[in-house]
Amino acid sequence: MSIENRNLKIGTKLTATYRKQDFTCKVVRSADGLRYRLADGQEFKSLCAAGGPSSARGRTCNGSAF
């Protein structure tokens, strides 16, 4: 299921499953604004980046759909 309301509150936890593996992401506030923090501590400016090549899936994706 994709995200319909992109105005996520701080502390919102998102979960996705890809190839039978679960990935979690939490909306956090940083000095530079909102960030999406993966379970391993990596932070990204967008959901696409969080689910993209250098992170969860290891390839480009639509973050709000992932």
PDBQT receptor file of N, H, CA, C and O in Angstrom, charges set to zero:
ATOM      1  N   MET A   1       0.851  -1.166   0.000  1.00  0.00    +0.000 N 
ATOM      2  CA  MET A   1       0.000   0.000   0.000  1.00  0.00    +0.000 C 
ATOM      3  C   MET A   1       0.903   1.237   0.000  1.00  0.00    +0.000 C 
ATOM      4  O   MET A   1       1.852   1.312   0.780  1.00  0.00    +0.000 OA
ATOM      5  N   SER A   2       0.616   2.183  -0.852  1.00  0.00    +0.000 N 
ATOM      6  H   SER A   2      -0.155   2.122  -1.486  1.00  0.00    +0.000 HD
ATOM      7  CA  SER A   2       1.436   3.386  -0.897  1.00  0.00    +0.000 C 
ATOM      8  C   SER A   2       0.935   4.415   0.106  1.00  0.00    +0.000 C 
ATOM      9  O   SER A   2      -0.189   4.328   0.600  1.00  0.00    +0.000 OA
ATOM     10  N   ILE A   3       1.790   5.393   0.397  1.00  0.00    +0.000 N 
ATOM     11  H   ILE A   3       2.704   5.464  -0.004  1.00  0.00    +0.000 HD
ATOM     12  CA  ILE A   3       1.444   6.465   1.326  1.00  0.00    +0.000 C 
ATOM     13  C   ILE A   3       0.571   7.477   0.602  1.00  0.00    +0.000 C 
ATOM     14  O   ILE A   3       0.953   7.986  -0.451  1.00  0.00    +0.000 OA
ATOM     15  N   GLU A   4      -0.581   7.767   1.152  1.00  0.00    +0.000 N 
ATOM     16  H   GLU A   4      -0.891   7.353   2.007  1.00  0.00    +0.000 HD
ATOM     17  CA  GLU A   4      -1.485   8.728   0.531  1.00  0.00    +0.000 C 
ATOM     18  C   GLU A   4      -1.298  10.124   1.111  1.00  0.00    +0.000 C 
ATOM     19  O   GLU A   4      -1.375  11.107   0.374  1.00  0.00    +0.000 OA
ATOM     20  N   ASN A   5      -1.054  10.232   2.412  1.00  0.00    +0.000 N 
ATOM     21  H   ASN A   5      -0.992   9.433   3.010  1.00  0.00    +0.000 HD
ATOM     22  CA  ASN A   5      -0.852  11.520   3.066  1.00  0.00    +0.000 C 
ATOM     23  C   ASN A   5       0.628  11.654   3.388  1.00  0.00    +0.000 C 
ATOM     24  O   ASN A   5       1.133  10.970   4.279  1.00  0.00    +0.000 OA
ATOM     25  N   ARG A   6       1.327  12.526   2.675  1.00  0.00    +0.000 N 
ATOM     26  H   ARG A   6       0.917  13.082   1.952  1.00  0.00    +0.000 HD
ATOM     27  CA  ARG A   6       2.774  12.651   2.856  1.00  0.00    +0.000 C 
ATOM     28  C   ARG A   6       3.144  13.651   3.960  1.00  0.00    +0.000 C 
ATOM     29  O   ARG A   6       4.325  13.938   4.157  1.00  0.00    +0.000 OA
ATOM     30  N   ASN A   7       2.165  14.176   4.670  1.00  0.00    +0.000 N 
ATOM     31  H   ASN A   7       1.206  13.943   4.511  1.00  0.00    +0.000 HD
ATOM     32  CA  ASN A   7       2.425  15.075   5.802  1.00  0.00    +0.000 C 
ATOM     33  C   ASN A   7       2.586  14.228   7.060  1.00  0.00    +0.000 C 
ATOM     34  O   ASN A   7       1.739  14.254   7.953  1.00  0.00    +0.000 OA
ATOM     35  N   LEU A   8       3.669  13.488   7.117  1.00  0.00    +0.000 N 
ATOM     36  H   LEU A   8       4.357  13.467   6.391  1.00  0.00    +0.000 HD
ATOM     37  CA  LEU A   8       3.901  12.563   8.218  1.00  0.00    +0.000 C 
ATOM     38  C   LEU A   8       4.409  13.296   9.450  1.00  0.00    +0.000 C 
ATOM     39  O   LEU A   8       5.208  14.226   9.341  1.00  0.00    +0.000 OA
ATOM     40  N   LYS A   9       3.952  12.880  10.605  1.00  0.00    +0.000 N 
ATOM     41  H   LYS A   9       3.304  12.124  10.693  1.00  0.00    +0.000 HD
ATOM     42  CA  LYS A   9       4.368  13.482  11.869  1.00  0.00    +0.000 C 
ATOM     43  C   LYS A   9       5.670  12.862  12.360  1.00  0.00    +0.000 C 
ATOM     44  O   LYS A   9       5.986  11.716  12.039  1.00  0.00    +0.000 OA
ATOM     45  N   ILE A  10       6.420  13.634  13.143  1.00  0.00    +0.000 N 
ATOM     46  H   ILE A  10       6.163  14.565  13.403  1.00  0.00    +0.000 HD
ATOM     47  CA  ILE A  10       7.640  13.134  13.773  1.00  0.00    +0.000 C 
ATOM     48  C   ILE A  10       7.272  11.900  14.592  1.00  0.00    +0.000 C 
ATOM     49  O   ILE A  10       6.280  11.903  15.321  1.00  0.00    +0.000 OA
ATOM     50  N   GLY A  11       8.068  10.861  14.467  1.00  0.00    +0.000 N 
ATOM     51  H   GLY A  11       8.873  10.859  13.874  1.00  0.00    +0.000 HD
ATOM     52  CA  GLY A  11       7.818   9.633  15.215  1.00  0.00    +0.000 C 
ATOM     53  C   GLY A  11       7.038   8.585  14.439  1.00  0.00    +0.000 C 
ATOM     54  O   GLY A  11       6.939   7.441  14.883  1.00  0.00    +0.000 OA
ATOM     55  N   THR A  12       6.480   8.951  13.283  1.00  0.00    +0.000 N 
ATOM     56  H   THR A  12       6.560   9.880  12.922  1.00  0.00    +0.000 HD
ATOM     57  CA  THR A  12       5.747   7.979  12.476  1.00  0.00    +0.000 C 
ATOM     58  C   THR A  12       6.698   6.871  12.031  1.00  0.00    +0.000 C 
ATOM     59  O   THR A  12       7.803   7.141  11.560  1.00  0.00    +0.000 OA
ATOM     60  N   LYS A  13       6.261   5.631  12.185  1.00  0.00    +0.000 N 
ATOM     61  H   LYS A  13       5.363   5.412  12.567  1.00  0.00    +0.000 HD
ATOM     62  CA  LYS A  13       7.077   4.485  11.787  1.00  0.00    +0.000 C 
ATOM     63  C   LYS A  13       6.462   3.867  10.532  1.00  0.00    +0.000 C 
ATOM     64  O   LYS A  13       5.272   3.555  10.496  1.00  0.00    +0.000 OA
ATOM     65  N   LEU A  14       7.289   3.699   9.514  1.00  0.00    +0.000 N 
ATOM     66  H   LEU A  14       8.255   3.953   9.543  1.00  0.00    +0.000 HD
ATOM     67  CA  LEU A  14       6.852   3.102   8.259  1.00  0.00    +0.000 C 
ATOM     68  C   LEU A  14       7.510   1.735   8.112  1.00  0.00    +0.000 C 
ATOM     69  O   LEU A  14       8.663   1.549   8.500  1.00  0.00    +0.000 OA
ATOM     70  N   THR A  15       6.773   0.784   7.553  1.00  0.00    +0.000 N 
ATOM     71  H   THR A  15       5.836   0.936   7.238  1.00  0.00    +0.000 HD
ATOM     72  CA  THR A  15       7.304  -0.555   7.348  1.00  0.00    +0.000 C 
ATOM     73  C   THR A  15       7.018  -0.988   5.915  1.00  0.00    +0.000 C 
ATOM     74  O   THR A  15       5.933  -0.747   5.387  1.00  0.00    +0.000 OA
ATOM     75  N   ALA A  16       8.002  -1.629   5.296  1.00  0.00    +0.000 N 
ATOM     76  H   ALA A  16       8.884  -1.825   5.726  1.00  0.00    +0.000 HD
ATOM     77  CA  ALA A  16       7.847  -2.164   3.946  1.00  0.00    +0.000 C 
ATOM     78  C   ALA A  16       8.441  -3.569   3.916  1.00  0.00    +0.000 C 
ATOM     79  O   ALA A  16       9.353  -3.889   4.678  1.00  0.00    +0.000 OA
ATOM     80  N   THR A  17       7.915  -4.392   3.032  1.00  0.00    +0.000 N 
ATOM     81  H   THR A  17       7.174  -4.133   2.413  1.00  0.00    +0.000 HD
ATOM     82  CA  THR A  17       8.455  -5.735   2.843  1.00  0.00    +0.000 C 
ATOM     83  C   THR A  17       8.936  -5.845   1.403  1.00  0.00    +0.000 C 
ATOM     84  O   THR A  17       8.215  -5.514   0.461  1.00  0.00    +0.000 OA
ATOM     85  N   TYR A  18      10.161  -6.314   1.255  1.00  0.00    +0.000 N 
ATOM     86  H   TYR A  18      10.747  -6.582   2.020  1.00  0.00    +0.000 HD
ATOM     87  CA  TYR A  18      10.753  -6.500  -0.065  1.00  0.00    +0.000 C 
ATOM     88  C   TYR A  18      11.508  -7.811  -0.061  1.00  0.00    +0.000 C 
ATOM     89  O   TYR A  18      12.407  -8.016   0.756  1.00  0.00    +0.000 OA
ATOM     90  N   ARG A  19      11.142  -8.705  -0.978  1.00  0.00    +0.000 N 
ATOM     91  H   ARG A  19      10.413  -8.539  -1.641  1.00  0.00    +0.000 HD
ATOM     92  CA  ARG A  19      11.748 -10.039  -1.053  1.00  0.00    +0.000 C 
ATOM     93  C   ARG A  19      11.736 -10.754   0.300  1.00  0.00    +0.000 C 
ATOM     94  O   ARG A  19      12.746 -11.299   0.743  1.00  0.00    +0.000 OA
ATOM     95  N   LYS A  20      10.579 -10.734   0.933  1.00  0.00    +0.000 N 
ATOM     96  H   LYS A  20       9.759 -10.291   0.573  1.00  0.00    +0.000 HD
ATOM     97  CA  LYS A  20      10.335 -11.399   2.219  1.00  0.00    +0.000 C 
ATOM     98  C   LYS A  20      11.174 -10.846   3.367  1.00  0.00    +0.000 C 
ATOM     99  O   LYS A  20      11.322 -11.502   4.397  1.00  0.00    +0.000 OA
ATOM    100  N   GLN A  21      11.721  -9.647   3.197  1.00  0.00    +0.000 N 
ATOM    101  H   GLN A  21      11.601  -9.114   2.360  1.00  0.00    +0.000 HD
ATOM    102  CA  GLN A  21      12.478  -8.998   4.265  1.00  0.00    +0.000 C 
ATOM    103  C   GLN A  21      11.777  -7.700   4.634  1.00  0.00    +0.000 C 
ATOM    104  O   GLN A  21      11.404  -6.922   3.757  1.00  0.00    +0.000 OA
ATOM    105  N   ASP A  22      11.594  -7.463   5.944  1.00  0.00    +0.000 N 
ATOM    106  H   ASP A  22      11.897  -8.096   6.657  1.00  0.00    +0.000 HD
ATOM    107  CA  ASP A  22      10.948  -6.244   6.414  1.00  0.00    +0.000 C 
ATOM    108  C   ASP A  22      11.969  -5.130   6.598  1.00  0.00    +0.000 C 
ATOM    109  O   ASP A  22      13.079  -5.365   7.076  1.00  0.00    +0.000 OA
ATOM    110  N   PHE A  23      11.585  -3.920   6.216  1.00  0.00    +0.000 N 
ATOM    111  H   PHE A  23      10.683  -3.730   5.828  1.00  0.00    +0.000 HD
ATOM    112  CA  PHE A  23      12.397  -2.723   6.408  1.00  0.00    +0.000 C 
ATOM    113  C   PHE A  23      11.555  -1.715   7.167  1.00  0.00    +0.000 C 
ATOM    114  O   PHE A  23      10.365  -1.561   6.891  1.00  0.00    +0.000 OA
ATOM    115  N   THR A  24      12.170  -1.026   8.129  1.00  0.00    +0.000 N 
ATOM    116  H   THR A  24      13.136  -1.152   8.353  1.00  0.00    +0.000 HD
ATOM    117  CA  THR A  24      11.456   0.004   8.875  1.00  0.00    +0.000 C 
ATOM    118  C   THR A  24      12.157   1.345   8.711  1.00  0.00    +0.000 C 
ATOM    119  O   THR A  24      13.365   1.427   8.492  1.00  0.00    +0.000 OA
ATOM    120  N   CYS A  25      11.355   2.378   8.825  1.00  0.00    +0.000 N 
ATOM    121  H   CYS A  25      10.373   2.312   9.003  1.00  0.00    +0.000 HD
ATOM    122  CA  CYS A  25      11.836   3.742   8.664  1.00  0.00    +0.000 C 
ATOM    123  C   CYS A  25      11.034   4.604   9.634  1.00  0.00    +0.000 C 
ATOM    124  O   CYS A  25       9.824   4.423   9.773  1.00  0.00    +0.000 OA
ATOM    125  N   LYS A  26      11.688   5.517  10.288  1.00  0.00    +0.000 N 
ATOM    126  H   LYS A  26      12.670   5.664  10.176  1.00  0.00    +0.000 HD
ATOM    127  CA  LYS A  26      11.018   6.388  11.244  1.00  0.00    +0.000 C 
ATOM    128  C   LYS A  26      11.229   7.835  10.830  1.00  0.00    +0.000 C 
ATOM    129  O   LYS A  26      12.332   8.217  10.439  1.00  0.00    +0.000 OA
ATOM    130  N   VAL A  27      10.178   8.639  10.914  1.00  0.00    +0.000 N 
ATOM    131  H   VAL A  27       9.282   8.329  11.231  1.00  0.00    +0.000 HD
ATOM    132  CA  VAL A  27      10.273  10.059  10.602  1.00  0.00    +0.000 C 
ATOM    133  C   VAL A  27      10.880  10.764  11.818  1.00  0.00    +0.000 C 
ATOM    134  O   VAL A  27      10.347  10.674  12.925  1.00  0.00    +0.000 OA
ATOM    135  N   VAL A  28      11.995  11.464  11.604  1.00  0.00    +0.000 N 
ATOM    136  H   VAL A  28      12.427  11.536  10.705  1.00  0.00    +0.000 HD
ATOM    137  CA  VAL A  28      12.693  12.150  12.696  1.00  0.00    +0.000 C 
ATOM    138  C   VAL A  28      12.982  13.596  12.292  1.00  0.00    +0.000 C 
ATOM    139  O   VAL A  28      12.958  13.945  11.112  1.00  0.00    +0.000 OA
ATOM    140  N   ARG A  29      13.253  14.416  13.288  1.00  0.00    +0.000 N 
ATOM    141  H   ARG A  29      13.273  14.133  14.247  1.00  0.00    +0.000 HD
ATOM    142  CA  ARG A  29      13.640  15.801  13.033  1.00  0.00    +0.000 C 
ATOM    143  C   ARG A  29      15.145  15.913  13.246  1.00  0.00    +0.000 C 
ATOM    144  O   ARG A  29      15.682  15.410  14.233  1.00  0.00    +0.000 OA
ATOM    145  N   SER A  30      15.816  16.575  12.316  1.00  0.00    +0.000 N 
ATOM    146  H   SER A  30      15.380  16.983  11.514  1.00  0.00    +0.000 HD
ATOM    147  CA  SER A  30      17.248  16.834  12.458  1.00  0.00    +0.000 C 
ATOM    148  C   SER A  30      17.464  18.340  12.349  1.00  0.00    +0.000 C 
ATOM    149  O   SER A  30      16.514  19.095  12.142  1.00  0.00    +0.000 OA
ATOM    150  N   ALA A  31      18.696  18.767  12.485  1.00  0.00    +0.000 N 
ATOM    151  H   ALA A  31      19.468  18.153  12.653  1.00  0.00    +0.000 HD
ATOM    152  CA  ALA A  31      19.015  20.191  12.371  1.00  0.00    +0.000 C 
ATOM    153  C   ALA A  31      18.658  20.725  10.981  1.00  0.00    +0.000 C 
ATOM    154  O   ALA A  31      18.414  21.920  10.815  1.00  0.00    +0.000 OA
ATOM    155  N   ASP A  32      18.629  19.837   9.986  1.00  0.00    +0.000 N 
ATOM    156  H   ASP A  32      18.827  18.866  10.121  1.00  0.00    +0.000 HD
ATOM    157  CA  ASP A  32      18.336  20.233   8.608  1.00  0.00    +0.000 C 
ATOM    158  C   ASP A  32      16.881  20.021   8.208  1.00  0.00    +0.000 C 
ATOM    159  O   ASP A  32      16.531  20.231   7.047  1.00  0.00    +0.000 OA
ATOM    160  N   GLY A  33      16.031  19.612   9.136  1.00  0.00    +0.000 N 
ATOM    161  H   GLY A  33      16.316  19.441  10.079  1.00  0.00    +0.000 HD
ATOM    162  CA  GLY A  33      14.626  19.377   8.826  1.00  0.00    +0.000 C 
ATOM    163  C   GLY A  33      14.233  17.929   9.022  1.00  0.00    +0.000 C 
ATOM    164  O   GLY A  33      14.909  17.184   9.732  1.00  0.00    +0.000 OA
ATOM    165  N   LEU A  34      13.134  17.528   8.389  1.00  0.00    +0.000 N 
ATOM    166  H   LEU A  34      12.585  18.133   7.812  1.00  0.00    +0.000 HD
ATOM    167  CA  LEU A  34      12.654  16.152   8.518  1.00  0.00    +0.000 C 
ATOM    168  C   LEU A  34      13.580  15.188   7.794  1.00  0.00    +0.000 C 
ATOM    169  O   LEU A  34      14.116  15.490   6.728  1.00  0.00    +0.000 OA
ATOM    170  N   ARG A  35      13.755  14.017   8.404  1.00  0.00    +0.000 N 
ATOM    171  H   ARG A  35      13.320  13.772   9.270  1.00  0.00    +0.000 HD
ATOM    172  CA  ARG A  35      14.566  12.964   7.812  1.00  0.00    +0.000 C 
ATOM    173  C   ARG A  35      13.845  11.640   8.026  1.00  0.00    +0.000 C 
ATOM    174  O   ARG A  35      12.970  11.516   8.883  1.00  0.00    +0.000 OA
ATOM    175  N   TYR A  36      14.234  10.665   7.231  1.00  0.00    +0.000 N 
ATOM    176  H   TYR A  36      14.945  10.765   6.535  1.00  0.00    +0.000 HD
ATOM    177  CA  TYR A  36      13.694   9.315   7.319  1.00  0.00    +0.000 C 
ATOM    178  C   TYR A  36      14.840   8.412   7.757  1.00  0.00    +0.000 C 
ATOM    179  O   TYR A  36      15.800   8.220   7.012  1.00  0.00    +0.000 OA
ATOM    180  N   ARG A  37      14.743   7.860   8.958  1.00  0.00    +0.000 N 
ATOM    181  H   ARG A  37      13.963   8.016   9.564  1.00  0.00    +0.000 HD
ATOM    182  CA  ARG A  37      15.829   7.066   9.555  1.00  0.00    +0.000 C 
ATOM    183  C   ARG A  37      15.509   5.580   9.447  1.00  0.00    +0.000 C 
ATOM    184  O   ARG A  37      14.475   5.114   9.923  1.00  0.00    +0.000 OA
ATOM    185  N   LEU A  38      16.420   4.847   8.809  1.00  0.00    +0.000 N 
ATOM    186  H   LEU A  38      17.261   5.226   8.422  1.00  0.00    +0.000 HD
ATOM    187  CA  LEU A  38      16.283   3.397   8.713  1.00  0.00    +0.000 C 
ATOM    188  C   LEU A  38      16.702   2.754  10.026  1.00  0.00    +0.000 C 
ATOM    189  O   LEU A  38      17.317   3.407  10.869  1.00  0.00    +0.000 OA
ATOM    190  N   ALA A  39      16.379   1.494  10.204  1.00  0.00    +0.000 N 
ATOM    191  H   ALA A  39      15.879   0.963   9.520  1.00  0.00    +0.000 HD
ATOM    192  CA  ALA A  39      16.699   0.767  11.435  1.00  0.00    +0.000 C 
ATOM    193  C   ALA A  39      18.197   0.738  11.713  1.00  0.00    +0.000 C 
ATOM    194  O   ALA A  39      18.607   0.658  12.871  1.00  0.00    +0.000 OA
ATOM    195  N   ASP A  40      19.028   0.803  10.656  1.00  0.00    +0.000 N 
ATOM    196  H   ASP A  40      18.695   0.868   9.716  1.00  0.00    +0.000 HD
ATOM    197  CA  ASP A  40      20.485   0.773  10.856  1.00  0.00    +0.000 C 
ATOM    198  C   ASP A  40      21.064   2.146  11.187  1.00  0.00    +0.000 C 
ATOM    199  O   ASP A  40      22.277   2.281  11.344  1.00  0.00    +0.000 OA
ATOM    200  N   GLY A  41      20.204   3.175  11.297  1.00  0.00    +0.000 N 
ATOM    201  H   GLY A  41      19.218   3.066  11.169  1.00  0.00    +0.000 HD
ATOM    202  CA  GLY A  41      20.656   4.515  11.680  1.00  0.00    +0.000 C 
ATOM    203  C   GLY A  41      20.897   5.467  10.527  1.00  0.00    +0.000 C 
ATOM    204  O   GLY A  41      21.066   6.665  10.755  1.00  0.00    +0.000 OA
ATOM    205  N   GLN A  42      20.919   4.975   9.288  1.00  0.00    +0.000 N 
ATOM    206  H   GLN A  42      20.782   4.002   9.102  1.00  0.00    +0.000 HD
ATOM    207  CA  GLN A  42      21.094   5.867   8.140  1.00  0.00    +0.000 C 
ATOM    208  C   GLN A  42      19.902   6.802   8.048  1.00  0.00    +0.000 C 
ATOM    209  O   GLN A  42      18.765   6.388   8.273  1.00  0.00    +0.000 OA
ATOM    210  N   GLU A  43      20.159   8.080   7.714  1.00  0.00    +0.000 N 
ATOM    211  H   GLU A  43      21.083   8.416   7.531  1.00  0.00    +0.000 HD
ATOM    212  CA  GLU A  43      19.082   9.057   7.549  1.00  0.00    +0.000 C 
ATOM    213  C   GLU A  43      19.085   9.599   6.134  1.00  0.00    +0.000 C 
ATOM    214  O   GLU A  43      20.139   9.794   5.528  1.00  0.00    +0.000 OA
ATOM    215  N   PHE A  44      17.883   9.839   5.613  1.00  0.00    +0.000 N 
ATOM    216  H   PHE A  44      17.027   9.680   6.105  1.00  0.00    +0.000 HD
ATOM    217  CA  PHE A  44      17.706  10.309   4.248  1.00  0.00    +0.000 C 
ATOM    218  C   PHE A  44      16.710  11.454   4.207  1.00  0.00    +0.000 C 
ATOM    219  O   PHE A  44      15.827  11.553   5.060  1.00  0.00    +0.000 OA
ATOM    220  N   LYS A  45      16.858  12.323   3.205  1.00  0.00    +0.000 N 
ATOM    221  H   LYS A  45      17.575  12.243   2.513  1.00  0.00    +0.000 HD
ATOM    222  CA  LYS A  45      15.978  13.482   3.052  1.00  0.00    +0.000 C 
ATOM    223  C   LYS A  45      14.622  13.116   2.466  1.00  0.00    +0.000 C 
ATOM    224  O   LYS A  45      13.651  13.849   2.651  1.00  0.00    +0.000 OA
ATOM    225  N   SER A  46      14.544  11.994   1.764  1.00  0.00    +0.000 N 
ATOM    226  H   SER A  46      15.333  11.398   1.614  1.00  0.00    +0.000 HD
ATOM    227  CA  SER A  46      13.289  11.614   1.121  1.00  0.00    +0.000 C 
ATOM    228  C   SER A  46      13.051  10.111   1.252  1.00  0.00    +0.000 C 
ATOM    229  O   SER A  46      13.971   9.338   1.519  1.00  0.00    +0.000 OA
ATOM    230  N   LEU A  47      11.795   9.719   1.058  1.00  0.00    +0.000 N 
ATOM    231  H   LEU A  47      11.048  10.347   0.841  1.00  0.00    +0.000 HD
ATOM    232  CA  LEU A  47      11.466   8.296   1.078  1.00  0.00    +0.000 C 
ATOM    233  C   LEU A  47      12.095   7.576  -0.101  1.00  0.00    +0.000 C 
ATOM    234  O   LEU A  47      12.493   6.417   0.019  1.00  0.00    +0.000 OA
ATOM    235  N   CYS A  48      12.190   8.255  -1.248  1.00  0.00    +0.000 N 
ATOM    236  H   CYS A  48      11.866   9.196  -1.346  1.00  0.00    +0.000 HD
ATOM    237  CA  CYS A  48      12.827   7.634  -2.417  1.00  0.00    +0.000 C 
ATOM    238  C   CYS A  48      14.287   7.321  -2.110  1.00  0.00    +0.000 C 
ATOM    239  O   CYS A  48      14.787   6.259  -2.483  1.00  0.00    +0.000 OA
ATOM    240  N   ALA A  49      14.960   8.225  -1.443  1.00  0.00    +0.000 N 
ATOM    241  H   ALA A  49      14.554   9.088  -1.140  1.00  0.00    +0.000 HD
ATOM    242  CA  ALA A  49      16.361   7.991  -1.079  1.00  0.00    +0.000 C 
ATOM    243  C   ALA A  49      16.469   6.870  -0.048  1.00  0.00    +0.000 C 
ATOM    244  O   ALA A  49      17.387   6.053  -0.115  1.00  0.00    +0.000 OA
ATOM    245  N   ALA A  50      15.543   6.829   0.898  1.00  0.00    +0.000 N 
ATOM    246  H   ALA A  50      14.797   7.493   0.953  1.00  0.00    +0.000 HD
ATOM    247  CA  ALA A  50      15.581   5.796   1.939  1.00  0.00    +0.000 C 
ATOM    248  C   ALA A  50      15.378   4.402   1.357  1.00  0.00    +0.000 C 
ATOM    249  O   ALA A  50      15.930   3.434   1.879  1.00  0.00    +0.000 OA
ATOM    250  N   GLY A  51      14.607   4.285   0.300  1.00  0.00    +0.000 N 
ATOM    251  H   GLY A  51      14.159   5.072  -0.124  1.00  0.00    +0.000 HD
ATOM    252  CA  GLY A  51      14.369   2.983  -0.319  1.00  0.00    +0.000 C 
ATOM    253  C   GLY A  51      15.225   2.745  -1.543  1.00  0.00    +0.000 C 
ATOM    254  O   GLY A  51      15.067   1.736  -2.231  1.00  0.00    +0.000 OA
ATOM    255  N   GLY A  52      16.130   3.666  -1.817  1.00  0.00    +0.000 N 
ATOM    256  H   GLY A  52      16.259   4.485  -1.259  1.00  0.00    +0.000 HD
ATOM    257  CA  GLY A  52      16.880   3.649  -3.068  1.00  0.00    +0.000 C 
ATOM    258  C   GLY A  52      18.208   2.924  -3.062  1.00  0.00    +0.000 C 
ATOM    259  O   GLY A  52      18.464   2.075  -2.208  1.00  0.00    +0.000 OA
ATOM    260  N   PRO A  53      19.066   3.272  -4.042  1.00  0.00    +0.000 N 
ATOM    261  CA  PRO A  53      20.297   2.529  -4.334  1.00  0.00    +0.000 C 
ATOM    262  C   PRO A  53      21.265   2.343  -3.172  1.00  0.00    +0.000 C 
ATOM    263  O   PRO A  53      21.885   1.285  -3.065  1.00  0.00    +0.000 OA
ATOM    264  N   SER A  54      21.413   3.319  -2.314  1.00  0.00    +0.000 N 
ATOM    265  H   SER A  54      20.909   4.179  -2.401  1.00  0.00    +0.000 HD
ATOM    266  CA  SER A  54      22.419   3.196  -1.246  1.00  0.00    +0.000 C 
ATOM    267  C   SER A  54      21.801   2.771   0.074  1.00  0.00    +0.000 C 
ATOM    268  O   SER A  54      22.410   2.942   1.130  1.00  0.00    +0.000 OA
ATOM    269  N   SER A  55      20.590   2.217   0.023  1.00  0.00    +0.000 N 
ATOM    270  H   SER A  55      20.095   2.078  -0.835  1.00  0.00    +0.000 HD
ATOM    271  CA  SER A  55      19.914   1.935   1.289  1.00  0.00    +0.000 C 
ATOM    272  C   SER A  55      19.144   0.625   1.273  1.00  0.00    +0.000 C 
ATOM    273  O   SER A  55      19.706  -0.421   0.949  1.00  0.00    +0.000 OA
ATOM    274  N   ALA A  56      17.882   0.672   1.614  1.00  0.00    +0.000 N 
ATOM    275  H   ALA A  56      17.426   1.522   1.877  1.00  0.00    +0.000 HD
ATOM    276  CA  ALA A  56      17.082  -0.521   1.871  1.00  0.00    +0.000 C 
ATOM    277  C   ALA A  56      17.047  -1.520   0.709  1.00  0.00    +0.000 C 
ATOM    278  O   ALA A  56      17.428  -2.678   0.885  1.00  0.00    +0.000 OA
ATOM    279  N   ARG A  57      16.610  -1.102  -0.441  1.00  0.00    +0.000 N 
ATOM    280  H   ARG A  57      16.301  -0.162  -0.584  1.00  0.00    +0.000 HD
ATOM    281  CA  ARG A  57      16.440  -2.037  -1.555  1.00  0.00    +0.000 C 
ATOM    282  C   ARG A  57      17.676  -2.173  -2.411  1.00  0.00    +0.000 C 
ATOM    283  O   ARG A  57      17.858  -3.194  -3.075  1.00  0.00    +0.000 OA
ATOM    284  N   GLY A  58      18.525  -1.171  -2.410  1.00  0.00    +0.000 N 
ATOM    285  H   GLY A  58      18.377  -0.342  -1.870  1.00  0.00    +0.000 HD
ATOM    286  CA  GLY A  58      19.724  -1.246  -3.230  1.00  0.00    +0.000 C 
ATOM    287  C   GLY A  58      19.491  -0.905  -4.684  1.00  0.00    +0.000 C 
ATOM    288  O   GLY A  58      20.346  -1.165  -5.530  1.00  0.00    +0.000 OA
ATOM    289  N   ARG A  59      18.334  -0.321  -4.985  1.00  0.00    +0.000 N 
ATOM    290  H   ARG A  59      17.639  -0.110  -4.297  1.00  0.00    +0.000 HD
ATOM    291  CA  ARG A  59      18.055   0.127  -6.348  1.00  0.00    +0.000 C 
ATOM    292  C   ARG A  59      17.021   1.242  -6.307  1.00  0.00    +0.000 C 
ATOM    293  O   ARG A  59      16.372   1.448  -5.282  1.00  0.00    +0.000 OA
ATOM    294  N   THR A  60      16.865   1.951  -7.396  1.00  0.00    +0.000 N 
ATOM    295  H   THR A  60      17.392   1.784  -8.229  1.00  0.00    +0.000 HD
ATOM    296  CA  THR A  60      15.943   3.069  -7.476  1.00  0.00    +0.000 C 
ATOM    297  C   THR A  60      14.507   2.584  -7.268  1.00  0.00    +0.000 C 
ATOM    298  O   THR A  60      14.127   1.511  -7.736  1.00  0.00    +0.000 OA
ATOM    299  N   CYS A  61      13.715   3.396  -6.555  1.00  0.00    +0.000 N 
ATOM    300  H   CYS A  61      14.024   4.268  -6.175  1.00  0.00    +0.000 HD
ATOM    301  CA  CYS A  61      12.331   3.037  -6.349  1.00  0.00    +0.000 C 
ATOM    302  C   CYS A  61      11.491   4.276  -6.079  1.00  0.00    +0.000 C 
ATOM    303  O   CYS A  61      12.022   5.363  -5.854  1.00  0.00    +0.000 OA
ATOM    304  N   ASN A  62      10.195   4.102  -6.103  1.00  0.00    +0.000 N 
ATOM    305  H   ASN A  62       9.763   3.218  -6.285  1.00  0.00    +0.000 HD
ATOM    306  CA  ASN A  62       9.262   5.134  -5.698  1.00  0.00    +0.000 C 
ATOM    307  C   ASN A  62       9.090   4.965  -4.185  1.00  0.00    +0.000 C 
ATOM    308  O   ASN A  62       8.431   4.028  -3.735  1.00  0.00    +0.000 OA
ATOM    309  N   GLY A  63       9.671   5.857  -3.415  1.00  0.00    +0.000 N 
ATOM    310  H   GLY A  63      10.206   6.619  -3.780  1.00  0.00    +0.000 HD
ATOM    311  CA  GLY A  63       9.685   5.722  -1.963  1.00  0.00    +0.000 C 
ATOM    312  C   GLY A  63       8.320   5.654  -1.327  1.00  0.00    +0.000 C 
ATOM    313  O   GLY A  63       8.123   4.891  -0.381  1.00  0.00    +0.000 OA
ATOM    314  N   SER A  64       7.361   6.438  -1.821  1.00  0.00    +0.000 N 
ATOM    315  H   SER A  64       7.521   7.058  -2.589  1.00  0.00    +0.000 HD
ATOM    316  CA  SER A  64       6.040   6.425  -1.197  1.00  0.00    +0.000 C 
ATOM    317  C   SER A  64       5.295   5.140  -1.524  1.00  0.00    +0.000 C 
ATOM    318  O   SER A  64       4.410   4.740  -0.767  1.00  0.00    +0.000 OA
ATOM    319  N   ALA A  65       5.626   4.486  -2.624  1.00  0.00    +0.000 N 
ATOM    320  H   ALA A  65       6.345   4.811  -3.239  1.00  0.00    +0.000 HD
ATOM    321  CA  ALA A  65       5.003   3.200  -2.949  1.00  0.00    +0.000 C 
ATOM    322  C   ALA A  65       5.688   2.065  -2.222  1.00  0.00    +0.000 C 
ATOM    323  O   ALA A  65       5.044   1.088  -1.843  1.00  0.00    +0.000 OA
ATOM    324  N   PHE A  66       7.021   2.189  -2.019  1.00  0.00    +0.000 N 
ATOM    325  H   PHE A  66       7.545   2.983  -2.327  1.00  0.00    +0.000 HD
ATOM    326  CA  PHE A  66       7.776   1.155  -1.321  1.00  0.00    +0.000 C 
ATOM    327  C   PHE A  66       7.363   1.104   0.116  1.00  0.00    +0.000 C 
ATOM    328  O   PHE A  66       7.886   0.293   0.880  1.00  0.00    +0.000 OA
TER     329      PHE A  66
